[in-house]
C-alpha cells in the first residue's frame, strides 16, 4: 500500500520545494491534485518539460514518489465541443503521467457541462442520462490509451456528479471490464454514497484501487440539520467536509477494518482541505493516525 499526501493545502509551494515539504510531514508519496502550474482545472496541462524535469529531480532528491495525478476535465458534458476539448486535455494529461512515471490517474465521474452553459445556454441539457452517454463516449476514446500506456484510471462518484452514490458507480466500472478502469472510495463522501460503509467497501473491493481519508459529518442526521443551509430544504446544496480524522462522524474502525478484510493494497491518501491555517499540523496528525489504524487493523488480516 502507498500512503500519500494530497498537498492541496500547501499548493503555494513551488513544485521543486513540494517533495521535501511532503517528506518533512512524514510522507513518501504525493497525490497531486489540480494546481495552476501543472494540471489545472478544465484547461490544457501547464506542465512543461522543464517543469516536469525539475519536479522529478526534486522528488528523487527527497525520496518521494508520485502515487497519483488528478486531472479534472468536462468529459461528461452533453455539449460535444466541451467534451471534445476535455478529450484533448485528457490525452495531454496522460502524456504527462507517462513522462512522470505515474501509474495511477484519478478523477470524478463529472458534473456534466460547465455551469454557465448548462444553466444559461440550454437549460435542462445536463440530465443524468445525457451526462452518462457523454462519459461513456469518453471512455470509448480514452480507455484504449490507458491500456496501451499501462496506466490505471480510478474514478470516484462525487456529490453533485451524475453519479453521487456507490451504486451504480461500482456496477458501471465492473461492467466496462477494462483492466485500466478502477474505482475510488472517498471516505468524506461516505454519507452520499449510501448507509452501510462496510457493505459498500466490500462491494467495491474487486475494482478498488484508491481511497481518500478525511472526516466529515453525516448530513442526513439530526433531521438533516447537521448543516444548516439557506434557503432551507434546498435540493442544490451538496455540503460535506474534509476534516482531520476524529472531527467528524466516520467510523474509522469500520473503514480500516473493512479495507483490511478485503486486503486493500492500492493508494491511500490523506485528503484534508479544512485547515490551511494549520496545514502542517493537520498533515502530520493524519499520517500518524492513518498508520495507527493500519497497524491496528491490517496486522489482523
Backbone torsions as a table, in degrees:
resi	resn	phi	psi	omega
1	UNK	NA	138.2	174.0
2	UNK	-101.3	130.3	177.7
3	UNK	-108.3	115.2	-170.7
4	UNK	-118.9	161.1	172.4
5	UNK	-111.0	127.4	165.1
6	UNK	-80.3	109.6	-171.6
7	UNK	-88.4	30.9	-176.1
8	UNK	-58.7	-35.7	-177.5
9	UNK	-70.9	-15.3	177.9
10	UNK	-119.4	30.7	-177.1
11	UNK	-66.3	-12.3	177.1
12	UNK	-68.4	-18.6	-179.9
13	UNK	-71.3	141.0	173.5
14	UNK	-60.3	151.4	-179.3
15	UNK	-54.8	-37.6	-177.5
16	UNK	-71.3	-17.9	177.5
17	UNK	-97.8	-15.0	-174.3
18	UNK	-63.5	-46.9	-177.7
19	UNK	-58.2	-43.5	-180.0
20	UNK	-66.8	-34.3	176.6
21	UNK	-67.0	-41.0	177.9
22	UNK	-63.6	-42.7	177.8
23	UNK	-62.4	-39.7	179.9
24	UNK	-65.2	-23.9	178.4
25	UNK	-86.5	-2.0	173.4
26	UNK	103.9	9.8	-176.9
27	UNK	-111.4	150.5	174.5
28	UNK	-117.9	13.0	178.1
29	UNK	-140.0	145.0	176.1
30	UNK	-113.3	135.8	167.5
31	UNK	-107.7	101.0	-170.0
32	UNK	-85.6	104.7	175.6
33	UNK	-81.2	172.6	-174.8
34	UNK	-56.7	136.3	172.9
35	UNK	-146.7	153.1	-166.8
36	UNK	-66.8	-20.8	-177.2
37	UNK	-102.5	12.1	-178.8
38	UNK	-141.1	-84.7	172.4
39	UNK	-116.4	99.0	-177.4
40	UNK	-89.8	163.3	-179.7
41	UNK	-64.4	125.9	164.3
42	UNK	73.1	-6.9	-173.1
43	UNK	-120.2	168.9	179.3
44	UNK	-57.1	138.9	179.5
45	UNK	-50.9	139.9	178.6
46	UNK	-98.1	8.4	-177.0
47	UNK	-76.8	101.3	176.0
48	UNK	-78.2	164.6	178.1
49	UNK	-59.8	-41.2	-179.3
50	UNK	-66.0	-40.5	-179.5
51	UNK	-66.7	-41.5	178.2
52	UNK	-63.8	-42.2	-179.9
53	UNK	-63.2	-41.8	178.3
54	UNK	-65.8	-38.5	178.7
55	UNK	-66.3	-44.0	178.9
56	UNK	-62.9	-41.4	179.3
57	UNK	-64.1	-39.3	179.2
58	UNK	-66.8	-37.4	177.7
59	UNK	-67.3	-42.3	177.6
60	UNK	-60.7	-43.1	-178.7
61	UNK	-64.4	-35.9	-177.8
62	UNK	-88.4	-7.6	-176.9
63	UNK	69.4	36.6	-176.6
64	UNK	-120.2	138.4	177.9
65	UNK	-103.4	165.2	176.1
66	UNK	-102.4	98.8	-175.1
67	UNK	-73.6	-34.1	-175.2
68	UNK	-162.0	154.2	173.7
69	UNK	-121.8	142.5	-178.1
70	UNK	-121.2	96.2	169.6
71	UNK	-82.6	152.8	176.6
72	UNK	-134.4	107.5	-180.0
73	UNK	-136.1	162.3	-173.4
74	UNK	-88.0	61.6	-176.9
75	UNK	-75.9	-8.5	177.3
76	UNK	-109.5	20.1	-178.8
77	UNK	-76.7	130.8	173.9
78	UNK	-68.9	-15.0	174.9
79	UNK	-82.1	114.4	-171.0
80	UNK	-63.9	-30.9	178.2
81	UNK	-67.1	-36.9	175.9
82	UNK	-67.0	-42.7	-179.4
83	UNK	-65.9	-40.7	179.5
84	UNK	-62.8	-41.4	176.9
85	UNK	-63.7	-41.3	177.4
86	UNK	-58.5	-38.1	178.9
87	UNK	-65.3	-41.3	176.5
88	UNK	-60.4	-43.9	179.9
89	UNK	-65.5	-43.3	179.9
90	UNK	-60.9	-43.3	-178.6
91	UNK	-63.5	-38.1	176.0
92	UNK	-68.0	-39.3	178.8
93	UNK	-63.4	-36.5	176.3
94	UNK	-64.1	-39.0	175.7
95	UNK	-60.8	-39.4	177.1
96	UNK	-61.9	-45.4	179.8
97	UNK	-60.6	-41.1	178.1
98	UNK	-62.1	-46.2	-180.0
99	UNK	-62.2	-34.9	-177.6
100	UNK	-88.0	2.9	-178.2
101	UNK	56.3	38.3	179.8
102	UNK	-101.3	123.2	-172.9
103	UNK	-98.8	0.4	180.0
104	UNK	-133.1	125.6	171.9
105	UNK	-117.5	138.6	-176.4
106	UNK	-125.2	147.9	177.3
107	UNK	-162.4	178.8	-179.5
108	UNK	-102.0	156.2	176.2
109	UNK	-59.2	-32.1	171.6
110	UNK	109.5	149.2	179.8
111	UNK	-88.5	-4.6	-178.4
112	UNK	100.4	-132.6	-176.5
113	UNK	-77.0	166.1	173.0
114	UNK	-61.1	145.0	-177.7
115	UNK	-56.6	-38.7	-177.0
116	UNK	-61.7	-42.3	-177.0
117	UNK	-80.1	-37.9	-177.6
118	UNK	-71.0	-22.1	178.1
119	UNK	-98.3	-43.2	-171.2
120	UNK	-92.2	-41.9	-171.9
121	UNK	-84.1	-44.9	-177.9
122	UNK	-144.9	77.5	-179.1
123	UNK	-54.2	138.5	179.5
124	UNK	89.9	-1.8	-178.7
125	UNK	-74.0	-21.5	-171.2
126	UNK	-89.1	43.3	179.4
127	UNK	-71.3	155.0	179.1
128	UNK	-59.7	-37.4	-178.5
129	UNK	-65.1	-42.4	-179.8
130	UNK	-70.5	-36.9	176.5
131	UNK	-65.1	-41.8	178.0
132	UNK	-62.1	-43.7	179.8
133	UNK	-61.4	-42.1	179.0
134	UNK	-65.2	-42.2	-179.4
135	UNK	-63.7	-40.1	177.9
136	UNK	-65.2	-37.6	175.2
137	UNK	-61.6	-39.3	178.6
138	UNK	-65.7	-39.4	177.9
139	UNK	-64.9	-39.3	177.4
140	UNK	-57.2	-35.5	-177.0
141	UNK	-82.4	-36.8	-170.6
142	UNK	-93.2	-37.3	-172.5
143	UNK	-60.0	-37.1	175.1
144	UNK	-60.6	-31.7	178.0
145	UNK	-71.1	-45.4	176.8
146	UNK	-58.1	-44.3	-179.2
147	UNK	-63.6	-42.9	-179.9
148	UNK	-62.6	-39.4	-175.7
149	UNK	-86.2	-6.2	-179.5
150	UNK	70.0	30.3	-180.0
151	UNK	-108.6	138.0	176.8
152	UNK	-92.9	135.7	171.8
153	UNK	-106.5	120.5	178.1
154	UNK	-113.2	123.9	-174.7
155	UNK	-111.0	148.3	-179.4
156	UNK	-124.3	137.4	164.9
157	UNK	-69.6	140.2	-175.3
158	UNK	-134.4	142.4	175.3
159	UNK	-51.3	127.4	-177.9
160	UNK	88.7	-7.7	174.8
161	UNK	-70.0	170.0	174.2
162	UNK	-68.2	-18.4	164.7
163	UNK	-122.1	120.7	176.3
164	UNK	-108.3	-16.1	-172.3
165	UNK	-109.9	160.3	180.0
166	UNK	-62.7	-33.6	171.3
167	UNK	-108.3	130.0	16.8
168	UNK	-94.1	13.5	-175.6
169	UNK	-55.0	-47.6	-177.7
170	UNK	-63.4	-42.1	179.7
171	UNK	-64.1	-40.2	-179.1
172	UNK	-62.7	-47.0	179.8
173	UNK	-62.4	-44.1	-179.5
174	UNK	-65.4	-40.7	-176.8
175	UNK	-71.6	-32.0	175.2
176	UNK	-62.9	-41.5	169.3
177	UNK	72.8	20.4	177.9
178	UNK	-84.4	139.6	176.4
179	UNK	-65.7	-17.8	-177.9
180	UNK	-91.2	-9.1	-175.2
181	UNK	-109.0	121.7	-179.6
182	UNK	-130.5	-177.6	-174.7
183	UNK	-122.5	143.6	173.0
184	UNK	-105.2	146.1	171.7
185	UNK	-117.0	119.0	-175.7
186	UNK	-106.1	107.7	-172.4
187	UNK	-53.9	-43.7	-178.6
188	UNK	-71.1	-2.2	173.6
189	UNK	-100.1	3.4	-173.3
190	UNK	-50.6	-44.3	-172.5
191	UNK	-76.4	-8.8	167.3
192	UNK	-89.9	-30.1	-177.8
193	UNK	-65.4	-41.1	-174.1
194	UNK	166.5	-166.4	-171.9
195	UNK	-108.4	-12.6	-175.0
196	UNK	-124.6	94.9	-174.6
197	UNK	-61.9	-44.1	-178.5
198	UNK	-60.8	-45.2	-179.9
199	UNK	-63.7	-37.4	-179.6
200	UNK	-68.5	-40.9	178.5
201	UNK	-65.4	-41.1	177.8
202	UNK	-62.4	-40.1	-179.8
203	UNK	-66.6	-38.0	-178.8
204	UNK	-76.7	-18.7	-167.9
205	UNK	-49.1	-42.6	-176.7
206	UNK	-63.6	-21.2	-178.8
207	UNK	-123.2	14.5	-174.5
208	UNK	-84.8	119.2	-178.1
209	UNK	-117.0	-12.8	-166.4
210	UNK	-157.7	134.6	174.0
211	UNK	-133.4	149.4	175.3
212	UNK	-117.0	141.5	-175.1
213	UNK	-115.4	119.4	171.4
214	UNK	-168.3	157.3	-175.6
215	UNK	-98.2	163.4	178.7
216	UNK	-160.3	166.2	174.2
217	UNK	-93.0	153.8	175.7
218	UNK	-82.2	102.3	-175.8
219	UNK	-66.1	-12.6	-178.9
220	UNK	-87.4	-11.3	-177.2
221	UNK	-80.4	170.0	176.2
222	UNK	53.0	50.6	-179.6
223	UNK	55.8	35.6	-179.0
224	UNK	61.2	32.8	179.9
225	UNK	-116.7	20.6	171.8
226	UNK	-57.7	-40.5	172.6
227	UNK	-117.2	138.8	176.8
228	UNK	-107.0	123.2	-179.9
229	UNK	-122.8	153.3	174.9
230	UNK	-120.4	136.8	-0.8
231	UNK	-71.2	147.4	179.6
232	UNK	-56.3	141.8	177.5
233	UNK	77.3	11.7	-179.9
234	UNK	-58.1	133.4	177.8
235	UNK	-93.4	-0.1	-177.4
236	UNK	-97.4	-12.9	-175.3
237	UNK	-85.7	134.4	176.1
238	UNK	-127.0	79.6	-176.5
239	UNK	-84.5	131.0	166.5
240	UNK	-156.1	168.1	-176.8
241	UNK	-123.5	161.3	168.6
242	UNK	-125.3	86.5	-172.4
243	UNK	-105.1	166.8	169.7
244	UNK	-59.6	146.7	175.3
245	UNK	-55.5	136.1	-179.9
246	UNK	94.6	-9.5	179.4
247	UNK	-95.2	-4.3	-179.6
248	UNK	-128.2	-145.4	-172.4
249	UNK	-124.0	13.8	172.9
250	UNK	-68.7	133.9	175.2
251	UNK	-85.1	99.4	-173.3
252	UNK	-72.2	-27.3	174.4
253	UNK	-63.6	-40.9	177.1
254	UNK	-66.9	-44.1	-177.9
255	UNK	-60.0	-57.5	-176.6
256	UNK	-72.0	-35.1	179.0
257	UNK	-63.3	-40.4	179.7
258	UNK	-72.6	-38.0	175.1
259	UNK	-61.0	-39.6	176.6
260	UNK	-65.4	-40.6	179.9
261	UNK	-59.6	-41.2	-178.2
262	UNK	-88.8	4.0	176.7
263	UNK	59.9	48.5	177.6
264	UNK	-62.2	134.2	-177.5
265	UNK	-144.7	40.7	179.9
266	UNK	-105.2	-142.4	177.9
267	UNK	-98.8	128.4	175.6
268	UNK	-118.0	122.6	-175.9
269	UNK	-120.8	144.4	169.3
270	UNK	-81.1	124.8	-169.9
271	UNK	-135.7	61.3	179.5
272	UNK	-95.6	133.7	179.5
273	UNK	-116.9	-13.1	-163.5
274	UNK	-79.2	-13.7	-166.4
275	UNK	-127.6	55.2	178.9
276	UNK	-58.9	-29.8	-179.4
277	UNK	-72.5	-13.5	175.2
278	UNK	-137.6	44.8	-173.6
279	UNK	-60.0	-42.0	-178.2
280	UNK	-65.1	-48.4	-179.6
281	UNK	-62.2	-42.2	179.3
282	UNK	-61.7	-46.3	-177.5
283	UNK	-65.4	-40.3	177.0
284	UNK	-64.9	-43.9	178.2
285	UNK	-58.6	-45.9	-177.5
286	UNK	-63.0	-40.0	179.9
287	UNK	-63.4	-42.8	179.7
288	UNK	-65.6	-43.6	-176.2
289	UNK	-71.0	-38.9	175.6
290	UNK	-60.3	-45.2	-179.6
291	UNK	-64.5	-38.8	178.3
292	UNK	-60.4	-43.6	-179.5
293	UNK	-68.9	-38.5	178.0
294	UNK	-64.2	-46.3	179.0
295	UNK	-60.5	-36.8	-177.0
296	UNK	-72.6	-44.3	-170.4
297	UNK	-97.0	-38.7	-174.6
298	UNK	-76.3	-22.8	176.5
299	UNK	-64.6	-23.9	-178.1
300	UNK	-85.3	-20.2	-171.9
301	UNK	-80.7	NA	NA
